[in-house]
Amino acid sequence: MKTLVTGGTGFVGSNIVKALVKEGHEVISLDVGLPSDFLRGYLRNWLDKVTWIQADIRDINVLNKVLSNFHIQNIVHAAAFTNSKDEQGPDYDKHLVDINIAGALNVLDLGIRLSVKRFLFVSSGAVYGGLAVGTDELIGEDAILSPNSLYGISKYAIEMICSRYSSLYGIQAVSVRLGTVYGPMERETRHRSKMSLIHQWVGKAIRREPIDFNEYRVAQDLVYVVDIGQAIRFLLDESYLNYDIYNIGSGKISSRTELYSAMCNALPNNKVNFVGIDEGSIEIKGNNPSRSTRMDISRLLCQGYTPQFDIELGLKDYLFWRKKSEFVK
């Protein structure tokens, strides 16, 4: 089975590629950049199952010319321009819209022309935007959406277009909304410059730099990227899907106390300088996070998939990978 993964050299995309090739898929990875030696090392046991193509999703002519003869059966569209930590303004906004909306439309049109079995769009929990709620509530896929960032708006727009194209052209288009992702292969790329808080904290832990738990201001549904890849592979391989939108998260909120405990258990032999915490009583000093977003993953569970990593197992695995890969930046 040949599957096209756009954005296949990126953070989430590379983990999707890995999950697919481990289960027998032949993958065509399309991205604006070719894989680095670092990425090739991450996929070293399965490189013979991946074809790397360098192309821009905004150029529909190139997409049609390059991909027409691959007999692609499925498409996972993961390419996206995420929020930048530095750039703002109309030029930046236009660049984001061009890639996230116009580029996605090109890939969707390609899927229609190739009559793919399934088109899976990697969306984001950012579509929920202002729906941050209390820890005892869940955000389900049928919530009335309120994206409050251009990134979230761009993801929502493509979700709606996928739904419309399904009605018009018969393509089976499915959108998955990701929780707060952390894990292997998160690094700065051409289209990703804002690193997650967990990425920063794990790097500090390895370098034995201070970690301030008061930076965790919004309690989050933290999901390990390996689970993301496995869930997408599962949804791609299922013979029948009950829905056209799925949340992919851990289904629970990780508090600062839980993060502290998970970090300590993941680094039993390292003394980390925790700031903003009374280690004697394991009490987090300062204000508790005032908001949280917990995604309802009951659709995914009912479909038959269960996440394998909680926050403690995820952090242990991630820390092991960072150390083994000597990725300490």
N, C-alpha and C positions, 0 to 999 in steps of 0.2 A: 504494500500500500504506500503510495507516494503522497507526502504531505508537504505543502508549501508553508513555511513559517516566515513571515515578514518580521524584521527586527530581530533576527535570529542570533545576532552577535551581542545583543544587549543583555541587561540584567535578567529580566523575566524571560525574554525570548530564548536565551541560551539554556535556561533550565527547562523550558518547554521542549526544546530540541533534544536535550538529554533524556527527558522522560519518554519521548516518542521513540528514539532510536533504541533505548533499552528494551522496549516492547515490540521491536521488529519493524517499525516504520522506516521507510526510506525517506529522508528529509531533504528538501531543497530549502536552504536558508538564504533569504534575500535581505540584504542590508546595504546601506550606503558605504559601509566599510568592510573590508575583508577581516577574517578572524585573526586576532593576535596570537602570538605564541602562548600567552597566558590562557586564552580561551581554548586553544588546541590542547593544552595540557589538561584542562578540565574535562574535555571530551576524548581524551587520548585512546580510550578503549573502543570507541565507536566512530572514529573519523572516517572509516571506509563506508559508512552508511549516510554520510552527509555530503551534499553538493553545495558548494559555496558560490553564491552569485552576488556580485557587486552592482547595485542599481538603485535608482531613486524612485520611490513609489509615486512621485509626482509626475513621472514621465510615462504615460500610458503606452506610448509607441514602443518604448524599450521593453516594458513589461510584456506586451503582446509578442514582440519579436523574440525575446529571450526565452519565454516560458511556454510557448505554444507546443513544443515537441516533447514535453516532459510527462505527459499523461497524468497530470495532477488530479488526485481524487478528493483531497480535502485541503482547505486553507485555514490556517490560524493566523489572524492578523494581529500581531503584537507590536508592530512598529508605531512609535508615537514620539512626539516632542513633549517632554515633561517640563514642569515649572523650573525656571532657572533661578539661582540664588542672586544673580547680579543684574540680568537684563530686564528692562521694562520699556514700555512705549509702543507706539503704533507699529514700528517695523518688527519688533519682537512678536507682537500679537498677530500680525499678518503671517509671519513665518510659522507660528504655531497652528493657525487655522489652515494654512496651505498644506502642511504635513498631516495634521490630525483629521481634517475633514476632506479636503480635495484628494489627498493621497489615499485615504481609506475608500473613497468612492471609486478610485481607479482599481484598487484591489478587489472591491466588490464586483465591479463590472467585469473584471477578469474572471472571477469565479462563475459569473453567469455565462460568459462566453465559453468557458471550459466545461460547463455543466457539472461542477463539483458536487460530490455527495453531501458535504456539510461545510459551511462557512462559519468559523467560530471567531467572534470579535472579542478581543481582550479590552474590556471597559474598565471602570474604576469605581470604587466607593465614593470618589469625588462627585459623582452625580447626585449623591444624597446631600451634599453641601451643608446647608443650614439645618439639617434634620438631626443635629447632634442631640442626643437624649440622655436620660438617666440610665444608670447601670442596670436597672431591672427591666428595661424595655429593649425590644428588638426592632431593628429596621429590616423590613421585608421587601422583596422585590416589587410588590404591588404598592409601595408607598408613593405618595404624590411627591415628585422630585423637585428639588430646589437647589440646583448647583449654583455655587457662589464664587466660582473662578472660571476663567476662560477655558482652562484645561477641562474642568468638569462639564462645562457647556459643550465643548467639542465632543466629548465622549457621549453625552446624552444625545446630541444631534445624530451621530452615527448609529446609535442604538435604534433610534426612530426610523432612520433610513433603512437599516437592516430589516426591521419589521415590515416596512412598506414594500421593499423589494421582494420579501418573501411572498407577500400577497400578489404582487404584480407578475413576478417571473418564476415563482415556484421554487426558488432556491431555499434550502433549509439553513437559515441564518440564526445563530444562537449567540447571545451576548453574555459574558461573564464579568461580574463586578468584583474586583479584588479589594480585600481589606488592606491594612497597612503591612506591606511586604518587607521582609528582611531576609538576609541569607547570602550564600555564595554568589560570586560574580557581580555583586553591586560595586560599581566603580564609576568614575567619571568617564563619559563618552561624549561624542559630538552632540547628542541630544539628551543627555542627562548630566546635570552638574550639581543638583541638590541631593545630598546624601541623607539617608534616613538617620534618625537619632540612634537606633540600635547599631547601625554601621559605625557611627562615631564612637559610641560607648565601648563597643567591643575592641575597636582600635586602641582606645585609651586604656582599657583593661590590659591588653597585651603589652602596651608600652609603659604600663604602671603610672599613668597620669591620672589626676583627680577626675572623678565622675560625680557630677552634681545632679542628684535625683530631682531637684526642683525644675530641671529643664523639661521634665515629663509633665507638661501642663494639661494635656488632654489625654485622658485614659483611652486606650485604643485597642481595637481588635487586631492583634499582631499575628500575622500568618507567615509561616516559614515558606520560602520560595520553592523548596522541594515539593511541598504539599500542593502548591499552585500548579507546578508542572504535572504532577500525578493526577490532579483533579481534571485538568484540561485534557490530558491523554485519555482519561476515563470517559469524559463526555464526548470526545471525538470517536471513541471506539464503540460506545453503546449503540445497540441496534435501534433503540427507540428512546427519544427524550420526551419527558412529560411537559416540559416548559421551554420557552425560547429565551428566558433570562434566568441566570443563576448567580447567587452570591457565593463567592469563595473566600472564606475566612476561617478563623478558629472557632467562631461561635461564642466566644467569651471575651471579657475584658481583662487585660493584664494590668493590675494595679502597681503602684510603685513598690509596695511591699513584696509582691510576687516577683517583680523584676529583680529586686535586691536579692531575694532568696535564690532565684534562678542563677543570677550572676555568681553568687557565692558558691553554689553547688557545681557550677560549670568550671570554676577556678579554685578548686580546693587547696591547691598548693601555692597560690599566688595571693599576696597581700595587696588588695586594691584600695586606693585612697578614696573612700566614699565621702562626698561632701553633702550636707543637708540631711544627715540621718544620724540618729542616736543608736549606735550598734548594740548598746546594752539592752535596750528595750525593743529594738527593731522598729523604732517609731520614726516616720518620715517627718522632718521638720518643715515648717512653712505651710502654705495653703495646699490642700488636696486639690487634685484636678477637678475643675468645676464642670467639665463636660465629658461625655464619652460617646463612642459610637460602637454599638455591638450589632453585628450583622446576623440576621436570621439565616442559617444555612440548612434549614429543614428540607428545602427542595433538593439540595445536593445529597443529604442523608437519605431521604426517601428514594432517590434515584439509585442508591446503593453504594455511595462512596463515603468513606469516613477519613478525616484527616489523621495522619500518623504522628504528628509532632505537636505536643503542647509547648508552652514557652520554655520550660526547663530543658526538655529534650532538644528543642530547636536551638537554643543557645549553646548547649553542649556540642552539638554537631557543628554549628557555625564556628565556634571558637576552635574546635579541632581542625576544621578546614582552613581557617585563617592562619593558624600556626604551621600546619603542614605545608601550606602554599607560600609561607613566608610573606604573607600579605598583611603588613603591619601598618601601612599608611593610614 
